[in-house]
Amino acid sequence: MNDGVRRIVKVLLAKPGLDGHDQGAKVVARAMIDAGFDVRYTGLRQSPEQVRDAALAHGADVIALSSMAGAHLAFCERLAPLLRQAGLAEKLWVIGGNLPAADHGALRALGFAGVFATGSKLDDITSFISEHVR
């Protein structure tokens, strides 16, 4: 039953692996907060296990990664089974950053419904999340 109260979308935003570039992640986090989302930013250098654990602890509806270091496929290949095993397969998984177009299909095949390359518009990211959260 919809009583007119909008549910707050909980987003876990993580920086995977040895990626030390987080300015973009902070800009995206701010846009998500401005869009009304409850955002938990993990900070730098997260392992797949740390991302899974933080998503569970936050009760995340969305698991978002910001990757600029080029190791996104290897990281996501390790993260995806951990998220599935933890019961997070039905959550919305998104990734943004320095993501070559050649990798987008592989990321989607792993379960990342939203793939946002560098230069994506903030409104496109927040709109995608709003439209796809279950």
Phi and psi in degrees as a GROMACS rama.xvg file:
@    title "Ramachandran Plot"
@    xaxis  label "Phi"
@    yaxis  label "Psi"
@TYPE xy
-97.2909  112.198  ASN-2
-94.8494  14.7458  ASP-3
87.845  -4.49814  GLY-4
-92.7635  123.494  VAL-5
-81.3869  129.454  ARG-6
-73.4605  136.577  ARG-7
-78.4494  127.609  ILE-8
-80.4266  126.632  VAL-9
-97.8123  123.85  LYS-10
-117.513  130.504  VAL-11
-102.987  117.166  LEU-12
-110.905  121.705  LEU-13
-126.181  152.27  ALA-14
-108.055  111.578  LYS-15
-78.8283  147.657  PRO-16
56.7789  -139.402  GLY-17
-88.6341  10.0983  LEU-18
-62.2247  118.193  ASP-19
-105.396  10.4992  GLY-20
-103.515  104.586  HIS-21
-120.193  8.38957  ASP-22
-62.0929  -44.5002  GLN-23
-62.2319  -40.7452  GLY-24
-61.1618  -39.4034  ALA-25
-67.4524  -36.981  LYS-26
-65.6277  -44.3258  VAL-27
-64.3383  -42.3179  VAL-28
-58.639  -43.0475  ALA-29
-63.0582  -41.9026  ARG-30
-63.2339  -38.7847  ALA-31
-66.1931  -41.4903  MET-32
-62.5502  -44.7956  ILE-33
-62.0676  -27.4015  ASP-34
-81.7293  -1.73238  ALA-35
96.8621  8.99403  GLY-36
-84.3281  151.137  PHE-37
-90.5741  106.435  ASP-38
-108.678  129.706  VAL-39
-113.529  117.136  ARG-40
-100.593  126.672  TYR-41
-77.3471  -22.8908  THR-42
88.9757  -171.909  GLY-43
-80.042  160.663  LEU-44
59.1847  52.2862  ARG-45
-90.946  141.181  GLN-46
-85.8036  162.841  SER-47
-56.7123  -39.0184  PRO-48
-65.0108  -38.6066  GLU-49
-66.3484  -38.5628  GLN-50
-64.1604  -47.8096  VAL-51
-57.0561  -48.3734  ARG-52
-63.8227  -40.5136  ASP-53
-66.9489  -38.6719  ALA-54
-63.1619  -41.5966  ALA-55
-65.7309  -45.6873  LEU-56
-63.4216  -35.2856  ALA-57
-83.7251  -13.1801  HIS-58
65.7517  40.0542  GLY-59
-64.7599  137.629  ALA-60
-87.2307  -26.8067  ASP-61
-130.711  131.831  VAL-62
-110.974  112.45  ILE-63
-117.235  136.416  ALA-64
-117.626  145.307  LEU-65
-121.024  113.545  SER-66
-125.785  122.931  SER-67
-120.295  -5.30901  MET-68
-95.8573  -4.30589  ALA-69
89.8992  0.828252  GLY-70
-103.688  23.0121  ALA-71
-63.0993  -40.3449  HIS-72
-66.0541  -47.7468  LEU-73
-61.2294  -42.0052  ALA-74
-64.3202  -47.4408  PHE-75
-66.5023  -32.5493  CYS-76
-64.541  -31.3909  GLU-77
-81.5381  -36.46  ARG-78
-73.6157  -43.3261  LEU-79
-53.2075  -49.6242  ALA-80
-65.5174  -31.6895  PRO-81
-65.1659  -41.4881  LEU-82
-65.8601  -42.2063  LEU-83
-62.4974  -46.9711  ARG-84
-61.6638  -29.2891  GLN-85
-86.0828  3.68229  ALA-86
81.0536  21.6551  GLY-87
-105.444  14.6546  LEU-88
-64.605  -29.6276  ALA-89
-84.9543  -4.07119  GLU-90
-77.9572  161.675  LYS-91
-84.0853  124.286  LEU-92
-107.63  128.002  TRP-93
-134.032  153.744  VAL-94
-142.33  142.861  ILE-95
-140.163  163.198  GLY-96
130.164  -148.898  GLY-97
-79.9175  81.2224  ASN-98
-120.558  101.62  LEU-99
-57.3732  143.338  PRO-100
-54.7069  -32.5436  ALA-101
-63.0953  -20.0436  ALA-102
-95.4587  -10.9799  ASP-103
-60.5365  -43.9626  HIS-104
-62.5458  -42.143  GLY-105
-64.4442  -39.1125  ALA-106
-65.6321  -41.9416  LEU-107
-65.2768  -39.4769  ARG-108
-63.8981  -28.7675  ALA-109
-75.3105  -17.6283  LEU-110
122.34  1.79695  GLY-111
-85.1681  99.318  PHE-112
-68.4667  -34.7321  ALA-113
-108.089  121.396  GLY-114
-125.384  116.701  VAL-115
-124.436  108.17  PHE-116
-73.1071  162.49  ALA-117
-50.5135  134.662  THR-118
96.7163  -4.22147  GLY-119
-61.5458  147.02  SER-120
-77.3879  137.818  LYS-121
-59.0021  -39.8414  LEU-122
-62.282  -34.4088  ASP-123
-65.9791  -38.3658  ASP-124
-67.7175  -50.2147  ILE-125
-67.8625  -35.5977  THR-126
-65.3434  -42.529  SER-127
-58.5595  -45.8412  PHE-128
-62.3855  -48.473  ILE-129
-58.0176  -37.9  SER-130
-78.3215  -21.8728  GLU-131
-112.809  -6.41562  HIS-132
-70.1856  132.169  VAL-133
